[in-house]
Amino acid sequence: MSVSRRHLVWSVGLLLYGLAVFHRSSLAVAGLAASERFGISASQLASFTMLQLLVYASMQIPVGLMVDRFGSRTVLTSAVIVVSLGQTAFALAESYPVALGARVLVGAGDAMTFICVLRLVTSWFPARQIPLVSQLTGNLGQLGALAAAAPMTWALGELGWTRAYLASAVVGAVALVALRLVLHDAPDRAHLRGVPMTARALAASLGASWSQPGTRLGLWIHFSTPFSPALLGLLWGFPFFVAAEHRSEAVAGALISLLVLTNLGYGPLLGWLVGRHPWHRSTVTLVIVGAMASTWAVVLLWPGDAPLWLLVVLVLVVGAGGPGSMVGFDVARTSNPGHRTASASGIINVGGFTSSLIVIVAVGILLDLQTPGESSYSPQAFRWALAFQYLLWGLGVVQVLRWRRRVRQAVGRDQVEAGSTMVAVESTPA
Ligand SMILES: N[C@@H](Cc1c[nH]cn1)C(=O)NCC(=O)O
């Protein structure tokens, strides 16, 4: 197979994932405009982000099953259409309920994208390159969030709400043409479709993935790693840097952009480490969680405002969380047969989006409880609210250690290093 064809397919997949991240993040800079347009409060505004994450997380398992059944090409086509319809509806919405409905469509289209692209990577690349290419896919795709920042700010200011969101929807039409022209499910066929299954067979297939200890290990790795960067990047980073650390809006914006860019640095390093030392994949993620928790401790316990260099260190360390979460997909991939790869990835992806949703909502509730009726939150309120992260890290680390022990009891080091963590006799989960 020609190497350039493989890279062309991957580039289109990456473009589609970057576009999904762009649509996901396209509200981040439009908060004020949205409040004015729909006449809504801060918590109603936050409900857009929460709803999107909720839809995303709840669709992961059905989407994984759909990708195993119908293939990436078909599911990605639906994803682009649904997300573009969502952005079009958002562009034209004039009331809060219609706008909420539009965000449901955006969340649904977004939810159908990443697993398809990961599935493409596993069918187009040789096994030894999969960890690195998957890492690069996850990390380069985050650039969509950068594209949603400055260009969307410009478009909202210059073109106005309706035309800015309509323009972003039109990009989907262009992406759809590239998808249909270039993207095939596998080198030897356009569609890679699984056999039709009854509801009972689907449940059995999901149960088989779930009973693999490696799927559980992957789920908890994905649960523990990405919520801290999501917390900073999606909602609370900007107000934390401005209201609690007394930084200017420009510095806060630069710190958030740095968080996105940090992804690019970790991708190659983690991809190489994971590909080369599969036995130590969970250790790598435990080190990342330990580093994030320790750096947050220094920032939260710092007397007064943390110095800028410390905030930069925080962003550089927390930026490893997203790339770290990709390790979860790799553990699931080596723990399941090819025809179940996408549904196993769906199970994994529920982890990080659930923990991100919990932490984003919990921080909002804890801030409100400490400063009832006020619209600006004190540094002290932020410190206590952000400390909530330790509960999730505690739970995640205990579960990672537990499921790693199960995997290691069932599978020898030689088998793991040969690229499989699949337990031969699928046992019933405890
Ligand atoms: N945690 C992300 C992947 C990632 C890589 N770098 C930063 N984030 C993930 O699980 N992505 C799924 C998605 O749909 O974005």
The ligand as a Gaussian input file, in Angstrom:
#p B3LYP/6-31G(d) Opt

LIG

0 1
 N       -8.610000      13.276000      25.791000
 C       -8.893000      13.437000      24.414000
 C       -7.739000      13.326000      23.516000
 C       -6.709000      14.405000      23.744000
 C       -5.454000      14.373000      23.333000
 N       -4.898000      15.506000      23.728000
 C       -5.780000      16.197000      24.367000
 N       -6.894000      15.520000      24.361000
 C       -9.977000      12.497000      24.002000
 O      -10.278000      11.542000      24.673000
 N      -10.589000      12.850000      22.924000
 C      -11.816000      12.379000      22.420000
 C      -12.435000      13.524000      21.673000
 O      -13.515000      13.359000      21.074000
 O      -11.850000      14.616000      21.677000

